[in-house]
């Protein structure tokens, strides 16, 4: 993540971060959030660990279709809505 953010910053590109399995190792999540805050990078979401993701993969479906109300699905939907809002903002 640090290398990617360094590269996007070098080229003057806006970056957004979402943290996967954010609830598994809270100190790691806090470290990512602190790094992003320090570098002016927005954390747009935290995806929790969710066994429904594994089940969705087994069934060859996106988790948002397999189990739309699963915690990971709800986080992903929220993140996607945020990304769409950012893209609309950039179009103005």
Wavefront OBJ file of the C-alpha trace (Angstrom):
o trace
v 0.000 0.000 0.000
v 2.818 2.407 0.846
v 4.458 1.885 -2.562
v 1.193 2.328 -4.414
v 0.321 5.481 -2.490
v 3.816 6.808 -3.085
v 3.392 6.212 -6.819
v -0.062 7.791 -7.007
v 1.177 10.766 -4.993
v 4.152 11.144 -7.340
v 1.773 11.423 -10.301
v -0.652 13.690 -8.436
v -3.466 11.151 -8.430
v -6.130 10.993 -5.750
v -6.120 7.726 -3.837
v -8.768 6.101 -1.705
v -8.187 3.201 0.669
v -10.489 0.491 1.940
v -9.250 -1.922 4.563
v -10.098 -5.593 4.052
v -10.669 -7.852 7.077
v -10.381 -4.716 9.192
v -11.643 -6.395 12.345
v -9.129 -9.269 12.432
v -6.098 -7.261 13.587
v -7.229 -3.898 15.025
v -3.661 -2.615 15.617
v -2.894 -3.200 11.925
v -6.078 -1.409 10.917
v -5.160 1.500 13.179
v -1.676 1.604 11.639
v -3.152 1.783 8.133
v -5.583 4.503 9.208
v -2.805 6.527 10.889
v -0.589 6.212 7.810
v -3.415 7.364 5.551
v -4.305 10.270 7.834
v -0.677 11.369 7.972
v -0.417 11.245 4.172
v -3.780 12.826 3.383
v -5.304 9.667 1.953
v -8.953 9.037 2.663
v -10.004 5.686 4.137
v -13.391 5.126 2.539
v -14.319 1.892 4.248
v -13.512 -1.078 6.365
v -14.578 -4.523 5.204
v -15.020 -6.961 8.083
v -13.968 -10.591 7.932
v -17.051 -12.486 6.834
v -17.453 -16.235 6.229
v -20.149 -15.415 3.667
v -17.390 -14.250 1.328
v -15.945 -17.775 1.290
v -19.382 -19.224 0.622
v -19.941 -16.770 -2.206
v -16.618 -17.769 -3.780
v -17.563 -21.450 -3.509
v -20.816 -20.634 -5.310
v -18.992 -18.473 -7.890
v -21.011 -15.388 -7.005
v -20.166 -11.942 -5.713
v -20.902 -11.782 -2.003
v -23.205 -8.841 -2.651
v -25.422 -11.162 -4.718
v -24.951 -14.360 -2.713
v -25.802 -12.748 0.630
v -26.699 -9.059 0.162
v -27.168 -8.420 3.877
v -23.909 -10.004 5.019
v -21.590 -7.591 6.853
v -19.024 -7.671 4.027
v -21.738 -7.001 1.443
v -23.058 -4.010 3.351
v -19.540 -2.596 3.653
v -18.802 -3.161 -0.033
v -22.050 -1.472 -1.060
v -21.237 1.521 1.128
v -17.709 1.717 -0.298
v -19.023 1.518 -3.862
v -21.506 4.329 -3.166
v -18.649 6.448 -1.835
v -16.561 5.746 -4.945
v -19.476 6.761 -7.173
v -19.840 10.021 -5.236
v -16.125 10.748 -5.691
v -16.356 10.026 -9.424
v -19.376 12.334 -9.754
v -17.426 15.022 -7.932
v -14.516 14.641 -10.343
v -16.829 15.050 -13.332
v -17.912 18.514 -12.196
l 1 2 3 4 5 6 7 8 9 10 11 12 13 14 15 16 17 18 19 20 21 22 23 24 25 26 27 28 29 30 31 32 33 34 35 36 37 38 39 40 41 42 43 44 45 46 47 48 49 50 51 52 53 54 55 56 57 58 59 60 61 62 63 64 65 66 67 68 69 70 71 72 73 74 75 76 77 78 79 80 81 82 83 84 85 86 87 88 89 90 91 92
